[in-house]
Amino acid sequence: MSFVLWSTVLSIFDDLDDKLFAFDCFFNDVLDDFAPIKTFKSRGRSNPFITPEMKSLMKIRDCQRALARKTDDLWEIKIAEMEFVQEQIK
C-alpha cells in the first residue's frame, strides 16, 4: 500500500465524489494485487439416498464403460443392446 501515492488523490481532485472514486480505484488495485479473488468449482451436495453399495456398483459401471471405450467394445455392446431390444419387442 505504500507504493500508492495517496496524497495525489487529495491534491488532484477537488470534488469529493472524484476523490472517493480515485480512492476506490487505487484501493481495489491494491486489493487485487495482494488478495486476489480466487474462484473454485464447488462439488455438489452428497445424496443421502445413495448407499455405499450403490456407489460401488456405480464405480464398477464406470470402470466397465471406460474399459469398453478403450478397447472399442462399446459398439459391440450397443449392437447387443439393440438386438436384445428387438427380441423383446417381438
C-alpha positions in Angstrom: 0.0 0.0 0.0 3.0 2.3 0.3 3.5 2.4 -3.5 0.2 4.2 -4.0 0.5 7.9 -3.7 -2.5 8.7 -1.6 -1.7 12.3 -1.4 -2.3 12.6 -5.2 -5.9 11.7 -4.6 -6.3 14.6 -2.2 -4.3 17.2 -4.2 -5.5 16.4 -7.8 -9.3 16.2 -7.3 -11.4 19.0 -5.8 -14.8 17.2 -5.9 -15.4 14.8 -3.1 -17.0 12.2 -5.4 -13.9 12.3 -7.7 -11.7 11.7 -4.6 -13.8 8.8 -3.5 -13.8 7.3 -6.9 -10.0 7.6 -7.2 -9.5 6.2 -3.7 -11.8 3.3 -4.6 -9.9 2.5 -7.8 -6.5 2.7 -6.1 -7.7 0.6 -3.1 -9.2 -2.1 -5.4 -6.0 -2.3 -7.3 -4.0 -2.8 -4.1 -6.5 -5.5 -3.0 -6.3 -7.2 -6.4 -2.5 -7.4 -6.1 -2.3 -8.6 -2.5 -5.5 -10.5 -2.1 -6.9 -11.6 -5.4 -10.3 -13.2 -5.7 -9.9 -16.9 -6.2 -12.7 -18.9 -7.9 -13.3 -22.6 -7.5 -15.8 -25.2 -8.5 -17.8 -26.4 -5.6 -18.8 -30.1 -5.6 -22.4 -30.9 -5.3 -24.1 -32.0 -2.2 -23.9 -35.7 -1.3 -27.1 -37.6 -1.9 -28.2 -39.3 1.3 -30.2 -41.9 -0.5 -27.2 -43.4 -2.4 -25.9 -46.2 -0.3 -22.2 -47.4 -0.3 -23.4 -50.5 -2.2 -24.8 -48.3 -4.9 -21.6 -46.2 -5.0 -19.5 -49.3 -5.5 -21.9 -50.5 -8.3 -21.6 -47.1 -10.0 -17.8 -47.3 -9.8 -17.9 -50.8 -11.4 -20.2 -49.5 -14.1 -17.9 -46.5 -14.8 -14.8 -48.7 -15.0 -16.5 -51.1 -17.3 -17.6 -48.3 -19.6 -14.1 -46.9 -19.6 -12.6 -50.3 -20.5 -15.2 -50.7 -23.3 -14.2 -47.3 -24.7 -10.5 -48.1 -24.6 -11.0 -51.5 -26.4 -13.7 -50.3 -28.9 -16.1 -52.9 -27.4 -18.6 -50.1 -27.0 -20.0 -50.7 -30.5 -20.4 -54.4 -29.7 -22.3 -53.5 -26.6 -24.6 -51.2 -28.4 -25.3 -53.8 -31.1 -26.0 -56.4 -28.4 -28.4 -53.9 -26.7 -30.2 -53.2 -30.0 -30.6 -56.9 -30.7 -31.9 -57.5 -27.2 -34.4 -54.7 -27.5 -35.6 -56.0 -30.9 -36.0 -59.5 -29.5 -38.0 -58.1 -26.6 -40.3 -56.2 -28.9 -41.0 -59.3 -31.0 
